[in-house]
């Protein structure tokens, strides 16, 4: 099942206070970039993030879910309506992600 453009637009609006948020459509889903690093994506209308140490600490009870068959487990954001939480997550995760090759 592909993700809707409406859900993508909603998530982007929630993140509008952050600089350099962009996305790339890929096979009906969306990869989310923050300051040129892949931080997660939207899969089947779920916001999934890379499971870094800080993300797991901030969301200790969040489910790990597969973005697609054969994909690596990612952390599902249970409350994408919480703008403050999303901004905190993105800023925390960013520093743990590898630099662009």
C-alpha positions as CSV (number, residue, x, y, z in Angstrom):
1,X,0.0,0.0,0.0
2,X,1.4,3.4,-1.0
3,X,1.5,6.4,1.3
4,X,-0.7,9.3,0.6
5,X,0.5,12.7,-0.4
6,X,-1.8,14.2,2.2
7,X,0.0,12.3,5.0
8,X,3.4,13.4,3.6
9,X,2.1,17.0,3.6
10,X,0.9,16.7,7.1
11,X,4.3,15.5,8.4
12,X,6.1,18.2,6.4
13,X,3.9,20.8,8.0
14,X,4.6,19.4,11.5
15,X,8.4,19.7,10.7
16,X,8.1,23.1,9.0
17,X,10.1,24.8,11.9
18,X,13.2,22.8,11.0
19,X,15.6,23.9,8.3
20,X,16.5,21.7,5.4
21,X,13.7,19.1,5.5
22,X,13.2,17.5,2.1
23,X,11.8,14.2,0.8
24,X,12.2,12.0,-2.2
25,X,9.4,9.8,-3.5
26,X,10.3,6.2,-4.0
27,X,8.0,3.5,-5.2
28,X,4.9,5.0,-3.6
29,X,6.6,5.9,-0.3
30,X,8.7,8.9,0.8
31,X,12.3,9.0,2.1
32,X,12.7,12.0,4.6
33,X,16.0,13.9,4.7
34,X,17.1,16.3,7.4
35,X,20.1,18.5,6.5
36,X,21.0,16.0,3.8
37,X,20.9,12.9,6.0
38,X,18.3,10.2,5.6
39,X,16.5,10.2,9.0
40,X,13.5,8.0,8.1
41,X,10.5,7.9,5.9
42,X,6.8,7.5,5.4
43,X,5.8,4.0,4.6
44,X,2.1,2.9,4.4
45,X,1.2,6.2,6.1
46,X,3.4,5.6,9.0
47,X,6.3,7.9,10.0
48,X,9.3,5.6,10.7
49,X,12.7,6.8,11.9
50,X,16.1,5.3,12.1
51,X,16.4,3.6,15.5
52,X,19.3,5.5,17.0
53,X,20.2,5.4,20.7
54,X,18.6,8.8,21.3
55,X,15.4,7.9,19.4
56,X,15.0,4.7,21.5
57,X,15.6,6.7,24.7
58,X,13.0,9.4,23.7
59,X,10.4,6.7,22.6
60,X,11.2,3.7,24.7
61,X,7.7,2.1,24.2
62,X,7.5,2.8,20.4
63,X,7.1,-0.2,18.1
64,X,9.8,-1.4,15.8
65,X,8.3,-2.0,12.3
66,X,9.5,-3.0,8.9
67,X,9.1,-0.2,6.3
68,X,8.6,-2.9,3.6
69,X,9.3,-6.6,3.2
70,X,13.0,-7.2,3.5
71,X,13.7,-3.8,5.1
72,X,15.5,-3.1,8.3
73,X,13.3,-2.5,11.4
74,X,12.6,1.2,12.1
75,X,11.0,3.1,15.0
76,X,7.4,4.0,14.4
77,X,6.5,7.5,15.7
78,X,3.3,6.9,17.7
79,X,2.2,10.5,17.7
80,X,3.1,12.4,14.6
81,X,0.7,15.2,15.7
82,X,3.1,16.2,18.5
83,X,5.3,18.8,16.7
84,X,7.5,19.5,19.8
85,X,8.3,15.8,20.0
86,X,9.1,15.4,16.3
87,X,11.4,18.4,16.3
88,X,13.2,17.0,19.4
89,X,13.5,13.6,17.8
90,X,14.9,14.9,14.5
91,X,17.4,17.1,16.3
92,X,18.5,14.3,18.5
93,X,18.8,11.7,15.8
94,X,20.6,13.9,13.3
95,X,23.8,13.9,15.3
96,X,23.9,10.1,15.4
97,X,23.5,9.6,11.7
98,X,26.5,9.1,9.5
99,X,27.6,11.9,7.2
100,X,26.7,11.7,3.5
101,X,29.2,9.7,1.4
